[in-house]
């Protein structure tokens, strides 16, 4: 049932106008007029190339929506000087109005076509012509002038989302409203609904991912929905590049997101994908994320079906058949490369008390950070291959329908990487998050992880303990994870089970760097990492878990799996 409520945004923004003029008297006149008309004037200063540099800096620094740019900024008397035109293209997403003398009318056409300027105003024109040009430009790009009604969920609006995504306090809180207006310039009414669940923003703040928000969007009275991701500018730019490189016209499945629109401003950007999987436009809850599916049913086949569809070779699994290349570096280095050296930086730091293993289970378990620092080079001995992977396959990035289909969003980390990367990310998300094992149940999570680590060869069944068997949510997680492990083997044919364990370990430690240290998931993630360290260290020993660790009661039918 849909529990979202909505607020109609009353859009009130300040139109910031950058003035780039080398004539001091003309600059002063523009400043006076712009302020008189109720805009916030920002003046670029300096002469020559210093003026151009200051204009580029201030357009970004003050997030100016509109710029008044003199045609000739370097030499007023040189008819070949088009430095203002060239600057206009460099100021984007600021929209430029070229201001110059009457003899430059012909170059106005060049400005509008080649350099993407919004308008041209002659210096001999009356001030109202300049005022109207600013208003016309503002109507095209500013949410407050666009007059589109933006309806946000009650849990978040433009200002709250800006503060969540951007640390810079100088960033204008209306920037996301402006972004949405530019994304859909013809719309009069835009309605957004958070698709990652009805939880309020403060509840989502404890999750790993606070760098984006995914919404279902409807324009005007259109029956077609879009799925829109809003994030920081750099992340959206990576997403657009990865989509064009690995997704667009590359996969044969019918369930491939199609990018409908994209735009980036100074701090944030957005991508809009065609809505899939919801045949009923009146369904208030669609689309469904895998997280919602997992927690809404106990039917293992229903949970696993979309995962199998996603990894089918007509879908994402095609990349596993497309001549994977041998990995020529350690697994540690290959995974860490996609996380911007987060693991390398972590193990280089002095040990932190918050990163110690879970004493509620056993002090005999290794500290995963210290262990990884001492042993990470050993991952180089594990043969592996590289293939294109989604790169962030967790419950909120995979959409599903009731027919067993799946399609991903968020391609920010998509690219060539370790072939098991998507599988280990999904397994980790189920074990530490979707399973809903309580932070006050460390013994249960310990046994679940011990069981996941028990198979000694790819494709072997995952054994079960008595404690897990008596816990419906842990037993469910174990059965789903077993199917994913078997699917990983069927899809990739990996030959060394330690490749999966190393991937799980590295992903667990990386997630621990993202989750707030006061959250239960942080401790759970480190506990999982501790068990994985121990399993790799004791790999050649016949007994699992080691005698110095808390004993588990294996169900009798599993003895053949755990005893080699």
LINJO-V909431 format. One record per residue. N is the residue number from 1. SS is DSSP state (~ for helix, > for strand, _ for the rest). Layout:
# LINJO-V909431
{{N & SS} {N & SS}}
This chain:
# LINJO-V909431
{{1 & _} {2 & _} {3 & _} {4 & _} {5 & _} {6 & >} {7 & >} {8 & >} {9 & _} {10 & _} {11 & _} {12 & _} {13 & _} {14 & _} {15 & _} {16 & >} {17 & >} {18 & >} {19 & >} {20 & >} {21 & _} {22 & _} {23 & _} {24 & ~} {25 & ~} {26 & ~} {27 & ~} {28 & ~} {29 & ~} {30 & ~} {31 & ~} {32 & ~} {33 & ~} {34 & ~} {35 & ~} {36 & ~} {37 & _} {38 & _} {39 & _} {40 & >} {41 & >} {42 & >} {43 & >} {44 & _} {45 & _} {46 & _} {47 & _} {48 & _} {49 & ~} {50 & ~} {51 & ~} {52 & ~} {53 & ~} {54 & ~} {55 & ~} {56 & ~} {57 & ~} {58 & ~} {59 & ~} {60 & ~} {61 & ~} {62 & _} {63 & _} {64 & _} {65 & _} {66 & >} {67 & >} {68 & >} {69 & >} {70 & >} {71 & _} {72 & _} {73 & _} {74 & _} {75 & _} {76 & _} {77 & _} {78 & _} {79 & _} {80 & _} {81 & _} {82 & _} {83 & ~} {84 & ~} {85 & ~} {86 & ~} {87 & ~} {88 & ~} {89 & ~} {90 & ~} {91 & _} {92 & _} {93 & _} {94 & _} {95 & >} {96 & >} {97 & >} {98 & >} {99 & >} {100 & >} {101 & _} {102 & ~} {103 & ~} {104 & ~} {105 & ~} {106 & ~} {107 & ~} {108 & ~} {109 & ~} {110 & ~} {111 & ~} {112 & ~} {113 & ~} {114 & _} {115 & _} {116 & _} {117 & _} {118 & _} {119 & >} {120 & >} {121 & >} {122 & >} {123 & _} {124 & _} {125 & _} {126 & _} {127 & ~} {128 & ~} {129 & ~} {130 & ~} {131 & ~} {132 & ~} {133 & ~} {134 & ~} {135 & ~} {136 & ~} {137 & ~} {138 & ~} {139 & ~} {140 & ~} {141 & ~} {142 & _} {143 & ~} {144 & ~} {145 & ~} {146 & ~} {147 & _} {148 & _} {149 & >} {150 & >} {151 & >} {152 & >} {153 & >} {154 & _} {155 & _} {156 & _} {157 & _} {158 & ~} {159 & ~} {160 & ~} {161 & ~} {162 & ~} {163 & ~} {164 & ~} {165 & ~} {166 & _} {167 & _} {168 & _} {169 & _} {170 & _} {171 & _} {172 & _} {173 & _} {174 & _} {175 & ~} {176 & ~} {177 & ~} {178 & ~} {179 & ~} {180 & ~} {181 & ~} {182 & ~} {183 & ~} {184 & _} {185 & _} {186 & _} {187 & _} {188 & _} {189 & >} {190 & >} {191 & >} {192 & >} {193 & >} {194 & >} {195 & _} {196 & _} {197 & _} {198 & _} {199 & _} {200 & _} {201 & ~} {202 & ~} {203 & ~} {204 & ~} {205 & _} {206 & _} {207 & _} {208 & _} {209 & _} {210 & _} {211 & _} {212 & >} {213 & >} {214 & >} {215 & >} {216 & >} {217 & >} {218 & >} {219 & >} {220 & _} {221 & _} {222 & _} {223 & _} {224 & _} {225 & >} {226 & >} {227 & >} {228 & >} {229 & >} {230 & >} {231 & >} {232 & >} {233 & ~} {234 & ~} {235 & ~} {236 & ~} {237 & ~} {238 & ~} {239 & ~} {240 & ~} {241 & ~} {242 & ~} {243 & ~} {244 & ~} {245 & ~} {246 & ~} {247 & ~} {248 & _} {249 & _} {250 & _} {251 & _} {252 & _} {253 & _} {254 & _} {255 & _} {256 & _} {257 & _} {258 & _} {259 & >} {260 & >} {261 & >} {262 & >} {263 & >} {264 & >} {265 & _} {266 & _} {267 & _} {268 & >} {269 & >} {270 & >} {271 & >} {272 & >} {273 & >} {274 & >} {275 & _} {276 & _} {277 & _} {278 & _} {279 & _} {280 & _} {281 & _} {282 & _} {283 & _} {284 & _} {285 & _} {286 & _} {287 & _} {288 & >} {289 & >} {290 & ~} {291 & ~} {292 & ~} {293 & ~} {294 & ~} {295 & ~} {296 & ~} {297 & _} {298 & _} {299 & _} {300 & ~} {301 & ~} {302 & ~} {303 & ~} {304 & ~} {305 & ~} {306 & ~} {307 & ~} {308 & ~} {309 & ~} {310 & ~} {311 & _} {312 & _} {313 & _} {314 & _} {315 & _} {316 & _} {317 & _} {318 & ~} {319 & ~} {320 & ~} {321 & ~} {322 & _} {323 & _} {324 & _} {325 & >} {326 & >} {327 & _} {328 & _} {329 & _} {330 & _} {331 & ~} {332 & ~} {333 & ~} {334 & ~} {335 & ~} {336 & ~} {337 & ~} {338 & ~} {339 & _} {340 & _} {341 & _} {342 & ~} {343 & ~} {344 & ~} {345 & ~} {346 & ~} {347 & ~} {348 & _} {349 & _} {350 & _} {351 & _} {352 & _} {353 & ~} {354 & ~} {355 & ~} {356 & _} {357 & _} {358 & _} {359 & _} {360 & _} {361 & _} {362 & _} {363 & _} {364 & _} {365 & _} {366 & _} {367 & _} {368 & ~} {369 & ~} {370 & ~} {371 & ~} {372 & ~} {373 & ~} {374 & ~} {375 & ~} {376 & ~} {377 & ~} {378 & ~} {379 & ~} {380 & ~} {381 & ~} {382 & _} {383 & _} {384 & _} {385 & >} {386 & >} {387 & >} {388 & >} {389 & >} {390 & _} {391 & _} {392 & _} {393 & _} {394 & _} {395 & _} {396 & _} {397 & _} {398 & >} {399 & >} {400 & >} {401 & _} {402 & _} {403 & _} {404 & _} {405 & _} {406 & >} {407 & >} {408 & >} {409 & _} {410 & _} {411 & _} {412 & _} {413 & _} {414 & _} {415 & >} {416 & >} {417 & >} {418 & >} {419 & _} {420 & _} {421 & ~} {422 & ~} {423 & ~} {424 & ~} {425 & ~} {426 & ~} {427 & ~} {428 & ~} {429 & ~} {430 & ~} {431 & ~} {432 & ~} {433 & ~} {434 & ~} {435 & _} {436 & _} {437 & _} {438 & _} {439 & _} {440 & _} {441 & _} {442 & ~} {443 & ~} {444 & ~} {445 & ~} {446 & ~} {447 & ~} {448 & ~} {449 & ~} {450 & ~} {451 & ~} {452 & ~} {453 & ~} {454 & ~} {455 & _} {456 & _} {457 & _} {458 & _} {459 & _} {460 & _} {461 & _} {462 & _} {463 & _} {464 & _} {465 & >} {466 & ~} {467 & ~} {468 & ~} {469 & ~} {470 & _} {471 & _} {472 & ~} {473 & ~} {474 & ~} {475 & ~} {476 & ~} {477 & ~} {478 & ~} {479 & ~} {480 & ~} {481 & ~} {482 & ~} {483 & ~} {484 & ~} {485 & ~} {486 & ~} {487 & ~} {488 & ~} {489 & ~} {490 & ~} {491 & ~} {492 & ~} {493 & _} {494 & _} {495 & _} {496 & _} {497 & ~} {498 & ~} {499 & ~} {500 & ~} {501 & ~} {502 & ~} {503 & ~} {504 & ~} {505 & ~} {506 & ~} {507 & ~} {508 & ~} {509 & ~} {510 & ~} {511 & ~} {512 & ~} {513 & ~} {514 & ~} {515 & _} {516 & _} {517 & _} {518 & _} {519 & _} {520 & ~} {521 & ~} {522 & ~} {523 & ~} {524 & ~} {525 & ~} {526 & ~} {527 & ~} {528 & ~} {529 & ~} {530 & ~} {531 & ~} {532 & ~} {533 & ~} {534 & ~} {535 & ~} {536 & ~} {537 & ~} {538 & _} {539 & _} {540 & _} {541 & _} {542 & _} {543 & _} {544 & _} {545 & _} {546 & _} {547 & _} {548 & _} {549 & _} {550 & _} {551 & _} {552 & _} {553 & _} {554 & >} {555 & _} {556 & ~} {557 & ~} {558 & ~} {559 & ~} {560 & ~} {561 & ~} {562 & ~} {563 & _} {564 & _}}
